[in-house]
Amino acid sequence: MRRLFLKAMAAGAGIILVSSVGVRGTILYQDITDNTGQVMNFPNGDQIGEQIWLGTGTTPMYLTNFSFQYYSPFTNYSGPVQADVILYQNNGAPFNGYSTPGSAFFVSGWFNLQNPWSVSGTNSATVVFQLSDLQAGAIGLAPNFILPSNFTFSVTFRGLQGADSVGLPIFNPPSVGFNAGDYWYDVSGNWELLTNSIGPIAFGAEFLGTPIPEPSVICLGAMGLVALTAMARRRRG
């Protein structure tokens, strides 16, 4: 296998990419509690994705927050290291009978990745995307985008030099939702579904969201707004 596994250390604090205040939804998927002590290292330019299933049944949801953990064994990078995060619908051409990542509904664009030690004082830290970050990406999340029940999130790193190393810690099992324990690997623009002999591959990530209001609720809200507007008009009359 081309992947190396290293012993992980304790998780660290968060990195807020744009803003520290935002909407916080309910947990749709969570895999951040059972650290296996393993890390998947990412070479420069390798796009690796994990397909997840939300733990919300058939309830349609909007995405409000997303975070994932990353790891480096060293206290400093040799040069600027960057990351790119993409969320895909799994509606691409099948690979071995499984639909591949296809349409991207969020692309962060390249952003500078801080060394975990500079953030948390440990080898691990968390990248946090608030709703404002998700809407401001290179491909921003559409305001009314309804999350599919399963989708793939991928991460790519670049700028690693010399002995630089960065990867994603492995957590399993998730406490909310489901993953299959395999991973998508982009091979020259074509996705392949791979497994690893070390065991299930599941990255430390969390997705939060809010349910889509029932039409009746939306209607009542609009009627209430009309009524308030009418009352205000009468008061001014």
PEZIWO-V723759 format. One record per residue. N is the residue number from 1. RES is the residue in one letter. PHI is phi as a letter, one per 30 degrees, with the letter a starting at -180 (* if undefined). PSI is psi in whole degrees, 0 to 359 (NA if undefined). OMEGA is omega in whole degrees, 0 to 359 (NA if undefined). Layout:
# PEZIWO-V723759
n-><N & N>
res-><RES & RES>
phi-><PHI & PHI>
psi-><PSI & PSI>
omega-><OMEGA & OMEGA>
This chain:
# PEZIWO-V723759
n-><1 & 2 & 3 & 4 & 5 & 6 & 7 & 8 & 9 & 10 & 11 & 12 & 13 & 14 & 15 & 16 & 17 & 18 & 19 & 20 & 21 & 22 & 23 & 24 & 25 & 26 & 27 & 28 & 29 & 30 & 31 & 32 & 33 & 34 & 35 & 36 & 37 & 38 & 39 & 40 & 41 & 42 & 43 & 44 & 45 & 46 & 47 & 48 & 49 & 50 & 51 & 52 & 53 & 54 & 55 & 56 & 57 & 58 & 59 & 60 & 61 & 62 & 63 & 64 & 65 & 66 & 67 & 68 & 69 & 70 & 71 & 72 & 73 & 74 & 75 & 76 & 77 & 78 & 79 & 80 & 81 & 82 & 83 & 84 & 85 & 86 & 87 & 88 & 89 & 90 & 91 & 92 & 93 & 94 & 95 & 96 & 97 & 98 & 99 & 100 & 101 & 102 & 103 & 104 & 105 & 106 & 107 & 108 & 109 & 110 & 111 & 112 & 113 & 114 & 115 & 116 & 117 & 118 & 119 & 120 & 121 & 122 & 123 & 124 & 125 & 126 & 127 & 128 & 129 & 130 & 131 & 132 & 133 & 134 & 135 & 136 & 137 & 138 & 139 & 140 & 141 & 142 & 143 & 144 & 145 & 146 & 147 & 148 & 149 & 150 & 151 & 152 & 153 & 154 & 155 & 156 & 157 & 158 & 159 & 160 & 161 & 162 & 163 & 164 & 165 & 166 & 167 & 168 & 169 & 170 & 171 & 172 & 173 & 174 & 175 & 176 & 177 & 178 & 179 & 180 & 181 & 182 & 183 & 184 & 185 & 186 & 187 & 188 & 189 & 190 & 191 & 192 & 193 & 194 & 195 & 196 & 197 & 198 & 199 & 200 & 201 & 202 & 203 & 204 & 205 & 206 & 207 & 208 & 209 & 210 & 211 & 212 & 213 & 214 & 215 & 216 & 217 & 218 & 219 & 220 & 221 & 222 & 223 & 224 & 225 & 226 & 227 & 228 & 229 & 230 & 231 & 232 & 233 & 234 & 235 & 236 & 237>
res-><M & R & R & L & F & L & K & A & M & A & A & G & A & G & I & I & L & V & S & S & V & G & V & R & G & T & I & L & Y & Q & D & I & T & D & N & T & G & Q & V & M & N & F & P & N & G & D & Q & I & G & E & Q & I & W & L & G & T & G & T & T & P & M & Y & L & T & N & F & S & F & Q & Y & Y & S & P & F & T & N & Y & S & G & P & V & Q & A & D & V & I & L & Y & Q & N & N & G & A & P & F & N & G & Y & S & T & P & G & S & A & F & F & V & S & G & W & F & N & L & Q & N & P & W & S & V & S & G & T & N & S & A & T & V & V & F & Q & L & S & D & L & Q & A & G & A & I & G & L & A & P & N & F & I & L & P & S & N & F & T & F & S & V & T & F & R & G & L & Q & G & A & D & S & V & G & L & P & I & F & N & P & P & S & V & G & F & N & A & G & D & Y & W & Y & D & V & S & G & N & W & E & L & L & T & N & S & I & G & P & I & A & F & G & A & E & F & L & G & T & P & I & P & E & P & S & V & I & C & L & G & A & M & G & L & V & A & L & T & A & M & A & R & R & R & R & G>
phi-><* & d & c & c & b & b & d & d & c & d & d & c & d & c & c & c & d & b & b & c & b & a & d & b & c & d & d & c & a & b & b & b & c & c & d & d & i & c & b & c & d & c & d & e & i & d & c & b & b & b & d & b & c & d & c & c & i & c & d & d & b & c & d & c & b & a & b & b & c & b & b & b & d & c & d & b & c & d & b & d & c & b & b & b & c & b & c & c & d & c & b & d & e & d & b & h & i & c & d & d & e & b & d & d & c & a & b & d & i & d & b & d & c & d & d & e & d & d & c & c & i & b & d & b & b & b & c & c & c & d & e & d & d & d & d & c & d & e & b & d & d & d & e & c & d & c & d & d & d & b & a & c & c & b & b & b & c & b & j & d & b & h & d & e & b & b & a & c & d & c & b & a & d & d & d & b & j & a & b & d & i & c & a & c & b & d & c & h & i & c & d & b & c & b & b & b & d & d & k & e & c & b & d & d & b & b & b & b & a & b & d & d & d & d & e & d & d & d & d & d & d & d & d & d & d & d & d & d & d & d & d & d & d & d & d & d & d>
psi-><151 & 356 & 141 & 146 & 134 & 160 & 127 & 157 & 186 & 148 & 154 & 202 & 179 & 155 & 121 & 118 & 321 & 303 & 153 & 354 & 134 & 179 & 139 & 119 & 188 & 161 & 124 & 326 & 136 & 123 & 72 & 8 & 326 & 83 & 124 & 350 & 9 & 154 & 137 & 116 & 142 & 118 & 163 & 129 & 358 & 123 & 119 & 133 & 154 & 129 & 131 & 155 & 128 & 150 & 42 & 10 & 229 & 9 & 120 & 140 & 150 & 143 & 132 & 331 & 151 & 138 & 155 & 153 & 149 & 168 & 143 & 137 & 351 & 160 & 346 & 151 & 153 & 326 & 184 & 123 & 136 & 159 & 153 & 130 & 132 & 137 & 125 & 143 & 143 & 75 & 22 & 179 & 138 & 146 & 117 & 36 & 358 & 133 & 130 & 166 & 132 & 267 & 127 & 128 & 357 & 133 & 119 & 327 & 163 & 133 & 151 & 134 & 117 & 147 & 136 & 324 & 327 & 345 & 311 & 348 & 13 & 184 & 354 & 148 & 176 & 132 & 128 & 128 & 114 & 173 & 320 & 325 & 318 & 323 & 344 & 14 & 174 & 321 & 104 & 151 & 125 & 139 & 325 & 25 & 127 & 122 & 136 & 160 & 336 & 147 & 174 & 133 & 134 & 155 & 139 & 138 & 150 & 164 & 4 & 133 & 147 & 239 & 4 & 144 & 137 & 146 & 185 & 127 & 151 & 125 & 141 & 137 & 166 & 150 & 338 & 128 & 194 & 148 & 158 & 354 & 4 & 185 & 152 & 135 & 124 & 113 & 99 & 44 & 359 & 134 & 136 & 144 & 120 & 159 & 172 & 141 & 342 & 338 & 192 & 140 & 113 & 120 & 152 & 105 & 158 & 134 & 135 & 153 & 183 & 146 & 151 & 128 & 144 & 147 & 323 & 323 & 316 & 317 & 314 & 321 & 317 & 319 & 321 & 320 & 319 & 317 & 316 & 321 & 317 & 318 & 319 & 321 & 319 & 323 & 326 & 343 & NA>
omega-><179 & 183 & 174 & 179 & 181 & 177 & 180 & 176 & 186 & 179 & 184 & 184 & 186 & 171 & 176 & 188 & 182 & 186 & 181 & 181 & 179 & 177 & 176 & 183 & 176 & 185 & 177 & 178 & 180 & 176 & 185 & 186 & 186 & 180 & 182 & 184 & 179 & 180 & 172 & 178 & 180 & 171 & 178 & 171 & 180 & 177 & 182 & 184 & 176 & 177 & 182 & 175 & 182 & 179 & 184 & 182 & 181 & 181 & 178 & 186 & 168 & 177 & 178 & 183 & 177 & 177 & 174 & 181 & 176 & 191 & 169 & 182 & 185 & 182 & 179 & 169 & 177 & 180 & 179 & 178 & 181 & 178 & 175 & 183 & 180 & 174 & 186 & 161 & 177 & 181 & 179 & 180 & 184 & 169 & 184 & 176 & 181 & 180 & 183 & 171 & 184 & 184 & 178 & 176 & 170 & 173 & 183 & 194 & 184 & 175 & 181 & 182 & 178 & 172 & 183 & 182 & 181 & 181 & 191 & 185 & 175 & 180 & 183 & 176 & 185 & 171 & 183 & 174 & 171 & 181 & 180 & 177 & 181 & 181 & 185 & 182 & 174 & 163 & 185 & 177 & 179 & 185 & 183 & 181 & 179 & 181 & 169 & 182 & 173 & 181 & 183 & 169 & 182 & 178 & 174 & 177 & 174 & 180 & 178 & 180 & 175 & 182 & 180 & 180 & 176 & 181 & 180 & 177 & 181 & 176 & 179 & 0 & 174 & 178 & 175 & 181 & 188 & 167 & 187 & 179 & 175 & 181 & 177 & 181 & 183 & 179 & 178 & 178 & 178 & 183 & 172 & 179 & 186 & 171 & 180 & 184 & 180 & 181 & 181 & 177 & 180 & 185 & 178 & 184 & 178 & 176 & 178 & 182 & 179 & 179 & 177 & 181 & 175 & 179 & 180 & 179 & 178 & 181 & 179 & 178 & 179 & 180 & 178 & 179 & 178 & 181 & 179 & 178 & 179 & 179 & 179 & 179 & 180 & 179 & 182 & 185 & NA>
